Amino acid sequence: RKQTAAHWRKFVKPLLDSAPEVFPSSGFGLDAYLQASTLVSSRSFAVDRKHGPGMVPFADLFNHLTGAEHLHFTGEREVSDEEEEEEGARGARG
């Protein structure tokens, strides 16, 4: 909770403060952000290391029957740790 609140103060609040006519304080406060953040984090899946977490509507329902993983998401192509490091090195060299 502390980390999420710090994230809200650092990144979200300045945006809200810059456009109060678009983001009224009554609907976009810290409590609403904490609720939304909890919902998103509890329903996201780890796709792979390259893509990170992702949200797929209704996909969490597949894993509720037994508590085991019945559905697994992957990217278009699985990337090994070695390939990921090589891509990073190429990007750093420009």
DSSP file with accessible surface (Angstrom, degrees, kcal/mol):
  #  RESIDUE AA STRUCTURE BP1 BP2  ACC     N-H-->O    O-->H-N    N-H-->O    O-->H-N    TCO  KAPPA ALPHA  PHI   PSI    X-CA   Y-CA   Z-CA
    1    1 A R     >        0   0  198      0, 0.0     4,-2.5     0, 0.0     5,-0.2   0.000 360.0 360.0 360.0 -41.7    0.0    0.0    0.0
    2    2 A K  H  >  +     0   0  185      2,-0.2     4,-2.3     1,-0.2     5,-0.2   0.905 360.0  48.3 -63.3 -41.3    2.8    2.4    0.8
    3    3 A Q  H  > S+     0   0  168      2,-0.2     4,-2.2     1,-0.2    -1,-0.2   0.915 112.8  47.6 -66.6 -41.8    4.5    1.8   -2.5
    4    4 A T  H  > S+     0   0   39      2,-0.2     4,-2.4     1,-0.2    -2,-0.2   0.908 112.2  50.0 -66.5 -40.2    1.3    2.2   -4.5
    5    5 A A  H  X S+     0   0    9     -4,-2.5     4,-2.5     2,-0.2    -2,-0.2   0.907 110.2  50.4 -64.6 -39.6    0.5    5.4   -2.6
    6    6 A A  H  X S+     0   0   45     -4,-2.3     4,-2.3     1,-0.2    -2,-0.2   0.905 109.7  51.0 -64.7 -39.6    4.0    6.8   -3.3
    7    7 A H  H  X>S+     0   0   84     -4,-2.2     4,-2.9     2,-0.2     5,-0.8   0.920 109.9  50.2 -62.3 -43.0    3.6    5.9   -7.0
    8    8 A W  I  X>S+     0   0   28     -4,-2.4     5,-3.2     1,-0.2     4,-0.7   0.936 111.9  47.4 -61.7 -45.4    0.2    7.8   -7.0
    9    9 A R  I  <5S+     0   0  141     -4,-2.5    -1,-0.2     3,-0.2    -2,-0.2   0.886 118.3  41.3 -64.2 -37.5    1.8   10.9   -5.3
   10   10 A K  I  <5S+     0   0  151     -4,-2.3    -2,-0.2    -5,-0.2    -1,-0.2   0.890 133.9  11.3 -79.8 -39.4    4.8   10.9   -7.7
   11   11 A F  I  X5S+     0   0  113     -4,-2.9     4,-0.7    -5,-0.2    -3,-0.2   0.817 128.6  38.9-111.0 -41.2    3.1   10.1  -11.0
   12   12 A V  I  X<S+     0   0   32     -5,-0.8     4,-2.5    -4,-0.7     3,-0.4   0.931 108.1  56.2 -84.3 -47.3   -0.7   10.3  -10.9
   13   13 A K  H  ><S+     0   0   77     -5,-3.2     4,-3.1     1,-0.2     5,-0.2   0.900 104.3  53.4 -57.9 -43.2   -1.3   13.3   -8.6
   14   14 A P  H  > S+     0   0   68      0, 0.0     4,-1.4     0, 0.0    -1,-0.2   0.909 110.8  48.2 -59.2 -36.9    0.7   15.8  -10.8
   15   15 A L  H  X S+     0   0   93     -4,-0.7     4,-0.8    -3,-0.4    -2,-0.2   0.939 112.6  47.8 -65.6 -46.0   -1.4   14.7  -13.8
   16   16 A L  H >< S+     0   0   18     -4,-2.5     3,-0.9     1,-0.2     7,-0.3   0.917 111.6  50.5 -60.4 -43.2   -4.6   15.1  -11.9
   17   17 A D  H 3< S+     0   0   96     -4,-3.1    -1,-0.2     1,-0.2    -2,-0.2   0.789 104.6  58.6 -66.8 -26.6   -3.5   18.5  -10.6
   18   18 A S  H 3< S+     0   0   84     -4,-1.4    -1,-0.2    -5,-0.2    -2,-0.2   0.699 120.0  24.8 -77.5 -18.0   -2.6   19.7  -14.1
   19   19 A A    XX  +     0   0   15     -3,-0.9     4,-2.5    -4,-0.8     3,-1.3  -0.428  63.3 159.9-144.7  66.3   -6.2   19.1  -15.4
   20   20 A P  T 34 S+     0   0   77      0, 0.0     5,-0.1     0, 0.0    -1,-0.1   0.793  77.2  61.7 -64.3 -22.5   -8.8   19.3  -12.7
   21   21 A E  T 34 S+     0   0  153      1,-0.2    -2,-0.0    -3,-0.1    -3,-0.0   0.793 113.2  36.4 -72.8 -24.5  -11.5   19.9  -15.2
   22   22 A V  T <4 S+     0   0   87     -3,-1.3    -1,-0.2     1,-0.2    -6,-0.1   0.823 126.8  36.9 -91.2 -38.9  -10.8   16.5  -16.7
   23   23 A F  S  < S-     0   0   55     -4,-2.5    -1,-0.2    -7,-0.3    -4,-0.1  -0.757  79.0-160.1-118.2  82.7  -10.0   14.7  -13.5
   24   24 A P    >>  -     0   0   61      0, 0.0     3,-1.6     0, 0.0     4,-0.9  -0.361  23.6-126.0 -64.0 141.2  -12.3   15.9  -10.7
   25   25 A S  T 34 S+     0   0  112      1,-0.3     4,-0.3     2,-0.2     3,-0.2   0.771 103.5  70.3 -61.5 -23.5  -10.8   15.1   -7.3
   26   26 A S  T 34 S+     0   0  116      1,-0.2    -1,-0.3     2,-0.1     3,-0.1   0.787 111.4  27.4 -67.8 -23.3  -14.1   13.3   -6.3
   27   27 A G  T <4 S+     0   0   42     -3,-1.6    -1,-0.2     1,-0.1    -2,-0.2   0.507 120.6  50.1-115.6  -4.2  -13.4   10.4   -8.6
   28   28 A F  S  < S+     0   0   87     -4,-0.9    -2,-0.1    -3,-0.2    -1,-0.1  -0.011  75.9 128.6-129.7  34.3   -9.7   10.2   -9.0
   29   29 A G  S  > S-     0   0   26     -4,-0.3     4,-2.1    -3,-0.1     5,-0.2  -0.099  75.3 -88.8 -82.5-178.2   -8.3   10.3   -5.4
   30   30 A L  H  > S+     0   0   45      1,-0.2     4,-2.8     2,-0.2     5,-0.2   0.905 124.3  54.8 -60.0 -42.1   -5.8    8.0   -3.8
   31   31 A D  H  > S+     0   0  107      1,-0.2     4,-2.2     2,-0.2    -1,-0.2   0.923 108.9  47.5 -61.3 -42.2   -8.5    5.6   -2.6
   32   32 A A  H  > S+     0   0   38      1,-0.2     4,-2.6     2,-0.2    -1,-0.2   0.908 112.2  50.7 -64.8 -39.1   -9.9    5.1   -6.1
   33   33 A Y  H  X S+     0   0   60     -4,-2.1     4,-2.9     2,-0.2     5,-0.2   0.916 109.2  50.6 -65.2 -42.3   -6.4    4.5   -7.4
   34   34 A L  H  X S+     0   0   14     -4,-2.8     4,-2.2     2,-0.2    -2,-0.2   0.913 111.7  48.0 -62.5 -41.5   -5.6    1.9   -4.7
   35   35 A Q  H  X S+     0   0  138     -4,-2.2     4,-2.2    -5,-0.2    -2,-0.2   0.942 114.8  44.7 -63.8 -47.2   -8.8    0.1   -5.6
   36   36 A A  H  X S+     0   0   50     -4,-2.6     4,-2.6     1,-0.2     5,-0.2   0.921 112.6  51.6 -64.9 -41.5   -8.1    0.2   -9.3
   37   37 A S  H  X S+     0   0   36     -4,-2.9     4,-2.7     1,-0.2     5,-0.2   0.902 109.5  50.3 -63.2 -39.5   -4.5   -0.9   -8.8
   38   38 A T  H  X S+     0   0   86     -4,-2.2     4,-2.0    -5,-0.2    -1,-0.2   0.922 110.8  49.1 -64.9 -43.6   -5.6   -3.8   -6.7
   39   39 A L  H  X S+     0   0   94     -4,-2.2     4,-0.8     2,-0.2    -2,-0.2   0.936 113.9  45.6 -61.5 -45.9   -8.1   -5.0   -9.3
   40   40 A V  H >X S+     0   0   75     -4,-2.6     3,-1.0     1,-0.2     4,-0.6   0.950 114.2  46.9 -64.8 -48.1   -5.5   -4.7  -12.1
   41   41 A S  H 3< S+     0   0   75     -4,-2.7     3,-0.5     1,-0.3    -1,-0.2   0.837 110.7  52.7 -67.3 -28.2   -2.7   -6.5  -10.2
   42   42 A S  H 3< S+     0   0   73     -4,-2.0    -1,-0.3    -5,-0.2    -2,-0.2   0.644 115.7  40.0 -81.8 -10.8   -5.0   -9.3   -9.0
   43   43 A R  H << S+     0   0  108     -3,-1.0    13,-0.5    -4,-0.8     2,-0.2   0.283  92.1 103.1-120.3   9.4   -6.2  -10.1  -12.5
   44   44 A S  E  <  -A   55   0A  42     -4,-0.6     2,-0.4    -3,-0.5    11,-0.2  -0.600  55.4-146.5 -94.9 157.3   -3.0   -9.7  -14.6
   45   45 A F  E     -A   54   0A  32      9,-2.8     9,-2.3    -2,-0.2     2,-0.7  -0.917  21.0-115.1-119.4 147.4   -0.9  -12.6  -15.9
   46   46 A A  E     -A   53   0A  84     -2,-0.4    27,-0.3     7,-0.2     3,-0.1  -0.737  33.2-179.8 -79.4 113.3    2.8  -12.8  -16.5
   47   47 A V  E     -     0   0A  29      5,-2.2     2,-0.3    -2,-0.7    28,-0.2   0.959  57.1 -54.8 -79.0 -61.7    3.1  -13.2  -20.2
   48   48 A D  E  >  -A   52   0A  23      4,-0.7     4,-2.5    26,-0.2    -1,-0.4  -0.954  55.1 -86.9-166.4 177.2    6.8  -13.4  -20.5
   49   49 A R  T  4 S+     0   0  166     -2,-0.3    -1,-0.1    30,-0.2    31,-0.0   0.848 123.5  50.1 -66.5 -32.9    9.9  -11.5  -19.4
   50   50 A K  T  4 S+     0   0  116      1,-0.2    -1,-0.2    29,-0.1    28,-0.0   0.917 122.0  29.9 -70.9 -43.4    9.9   -9.3  -22.5
   51   51 A H  T  4 S-     0   0  108      1,-0.2    -2,-0.2     3,-0.0    -1,-0.2   0.671  92.1-161.1 -93.3 -19.6    6.3   -8.3  -22.3
   52   52 A G  E  <  -A   48   0A  22     -4,-2.5    -5,-2.2     2,-0.0    -4,-0.7  -0.319  50.1  -5.3  71.5-152.8    5.8   -8.4  -18.6
   53   53 A P  E     -A   46   0A  97      0, 0.0     2,-0.3     0, 0.0    -7,-0.2  -0.373  66.3-175.8 -76.8 154.5    2.2   -8.6  -17.1
   54   54 A G  E     -A   45   0A  20     -9,-2.3    -9,-2.8    -2,-0.1     2,-0.5  -0.971  21.0-129.1-145.1 159.0   -0.9   -8.4  -19.3
   55   55 A M  E     -A   44   0A 103     -2,-0.3   -11,-0.1   -11,-0.2   -15,-0.0  -0.946  19.8-178.9-114.3 130.8   -4.6   -8.3  -18.8
   56   56 A V    >>  -     0   0   56    -13,-0.5     3,-1.8    -2,-0.5     4,-0.5  -0.978  34.6-114.7-128.7 115.2   -6.9  -10.6  -20.7
   57   57 A P  T 34 S-     0   0  106      0, 0.0    -2,-0.0     0, 0.0   -14,-0.0  -0.219  93.6  -5.4 -53.5 132.5  -10.7  -10.2  -20.1
   58   58 A F  T >4 S+     0   0  156      1,-0.1     3,-1.2     3,-0.0     4,-0.4   0.346  97.7 116.0  69.1  -5.2  -12.2  -13.3  -18.4
   59   59 A A  G X4  +     0   0    2     -3,-1.8     3,-1.4     1,-0.3     4,-0.5   0.842  65.2  65.6 -65.3 -29.6   -9.0  -15.3  -18.6
   60   60 A D  G >< S+     0   0   37     -4,-0.5     3,-1.0     1,-0.3    -1,-0.3   0.780  88.3  70.2 -64.6 -20.1   -8.7  -15.5  -14.8
   61   61 A L  G X  S+     0   0  107     -3,-1.2     3,-1.2     1,-0.2     4,-0.4   0.824  87.4  64.9 -64.9 -29.0  -11.8  -17.6  -14.8
   62   62 A F  G <  S+     0   0  127     -3,-1.4     3,-0.3    -4,-0.4    -1,-0.2   0.789 102.4  47.4 -65.1 -27.7  -10.0  -20.5  -16.3
   63   63 A N  G <> S+     0   0   35     -3,-1.0     4,-0.7    -4,-0.5    -1,-0.2   0.381  93.9  77.0 -97.4   5.1   -7.7  -20.9  -13.3
   64   64 A H  T <4 S+     0   0  130     -3,-1.2    -1,-0.2    -4,-0.3    -2,-0.1   0.692  73.9  77.0 -89.5 -17.4  -10.4  -20.8  -10.6
   65   65 A L  T  4 S-     0   0  155     -4,-0.4    -1,-0.1    -3,-0.3    -2,-0.1   0.945 120.6  -1.3 -61.2 -50.1  -11.8  -24.3  -11.0
   66   66 A T  T  4 S-     0   0   91      2,-0.3    -1,-0.2    -3,-0.0    -2,-0.1   0.477  93.7-111.7-120.1  -8.0   -9.0  -26.2   -9.2
   67   67 A G  S  < S+     0   0   70     -4,-0.7     2,-0.2     1,-0.4    -3,-0.1   0.364  84.3 112.7  87.6  -7.0   -6.6  -23.5   -8.2
   68   68 A A  S    S-     0   0   51      1,-0.1     2,-0.7     2,-0.0    -1,-0.4  -0.531  81.2 -93.1 -92.2 166.6   -4.1  -24.9  -10.7
   69   69 A E        +     0   0  124     -2,-0.2     3,-0.1     1,-0.2    -6,-0.1  -0.696  49.9 159.7 -83.1 116.0   -2.9  -23.2  -13.8
   70   70 A H        +     0   0  105     -2,-0.7     2,-0.4     1,-0.2    -1,-0.2   0.475  65.7  47.0-109.5 -10.3   -5.0  -24.3  -16.8
   71   71 A L        -     0   0   49    -11,-0.0     2,-0.4   -12,-0.0    -1,-0.2  -0.999  63.3-175.1-137.1 130.5   -4.3  -21.4  -19.1
   72   72 A H        -     0   0  115     -2,-0.4     2,-0.4    -3,-0.1   -25,-0.1  -0.995  11.3-150.8-131.4 129.3   -0.8  -20.1  -19.8
   73   73 A F        +     0   0   49     -2,-0.4     2,-0.3   -27,-0.3    -2,-0.0  -0.796  17.3 175.2-100.5 142.1   -0.1  -17.0  -22.0
   74   74 A T        -     0   0   75     -2,-0.4   -26,-0.2     1,-0.1     4,-0.1  -0.922  30.7-106.4-135.6 164.3    3.0  -16.5  -24.0
   75   75 A G        -     0   0   16     -2,-0.3     3,-0.2   -28,-0.2    -1,-0.1  -0.083  51.7 -84.2 -75.4-175.1    4.3  -13.9  -26.4
   76   76 A E  S    S+     0   0  205      1,-0.3     2,-0.4     2,-0.0    -1,-0.1   0.869 118.8  12.5 -60.7 -34.8    4.5  -14.5  -30.2
   77   77 A R  S    S-     0   0  133      2,-0.0    -1,-0.3     0, 0.0     2,-0.2  -0.986  84.2-119.4-145.4 128.5    7.8  -16.1  -29.6
   78   78 A E        -     0   0  103     -2,-0.4     2,-0.5    -3,-0.2   -30,-0.0  -0.475  28.8-149.5 -65.8 137.6    9.4  -17.2  -26.4
   79   79 A V        -     0   0   22     -2,-0.2   -30,-0.2     4,-0.0   -29,-0.1  -0.951   7.2-138.2-114.7 126.0   12.7  -15.4  -25.8
   80   80 A S     >  -     0   0   47     -2,-0.5     4,-2.5     1,-0.1     5,-0.2  -0.330  26.6-109.0 -75.9 164.2   15.5  -17.0  -23.8
   81   81 A D  H  > S+     0   0   74      1,-0.2     4,-2.3     2,-0.2     5,-0.2   0.897 120.7  52.7 -59.3 -38.6   17.5  -15.1  -21.3
   82   82 A E  H  > S+     0   0  122      2,-0.2     4,-2.3     1,-0.2    -1,-0.2   0.923 109.7  47.3 -65.5 -42.9   20.5  -15.2  -23.6
   83   83 A E  H  > S+     0   0   64      1,-0.2     4,-2.7     2,-0.2     5,-0.2   0.905 110.9  52.4 -64.3 -39.3   18.5  -13.8  -26.5
   84   84 A E  H  X S+     0   0   53     -4,-2.5     4,-2.2     1,-0.2    -2,-0.2   0.917 110.2  47.8 -63.9 -42.0   17.1  -11.1  -24.3
   85   85 A E  H  X S+     0   0  143     -4,-2.3     4,-2.5     2,-0.2    -1,-0.2   0.909 111.5  50.8 -65.6 -40.3   20.7  -10.1  -23.2
   86   86 A E  H  X S+     0   0  111     -4,-2.3     4,-2.6     2,-0.2    -2,-0.2   0.925 110.0  49.4 -63.1 -43.2   21.9  -10.1  -26.8
   87   87 A E  H  X S+     0   0   59     -4,-2.7     4,-2.3     1,-0.2    -1,-0.2   0.913 111.7  49.6 -61.7 -41.3   19.0   -7.8  -27.8
   88   88 A G  H  X S+     0   0   46     -4,-2.2     4,-2.0    -5,-0.2    -2,-0.2   0.915 110.7  49.4 -63.8 -40.4   19.8   -5.5  -24.9
   89   89 A A  H  X S+     0   0   41     -4,-2.5     4,-1.7     2,-0.2    -2,-0.2   0.912 110.9  49.6 -66.8 -40.9   23.4   -5.3  -25.8
   90   90 A R  H  X S+     0   0  129     -4,-2.6     4,-1.2     1,-0.2    -1,-0.2   0.916 111.4  49.7 -62.6 -41.8   22.6   -4.6  -29.5
   91   91 A G  H  < S+     0   0   58     -4,-2.3    -1,-0.2     1,-0.2    -2,-0.2   0.879 108.8  52.0 -65.0 -36.9   20.2   -1.8  -28.4
   92   92 A A  H  < S+     0   0   93     -4,-2.0    -1,-0.2     1,-0.2    -2,-0.2   0.837 108.6  50.8 -69.9 -31.3   22.9   -0.3  -26.1
   93   93 A R  H  <        0   0  187     -4,-1.7    -1,-0.2    -5,-0.2    -2,-0.2   0.729 360.0 360.0 -77.6 -22.1   25.4   -0.2  -29.0
   94   94 A G     <        0   0  102     -4,-1.2    -3,-0.2    -5,-0.2    -2,-0.1   0.672 360.0 360.0  81.1 360.0   22.8    1.6  -31.2
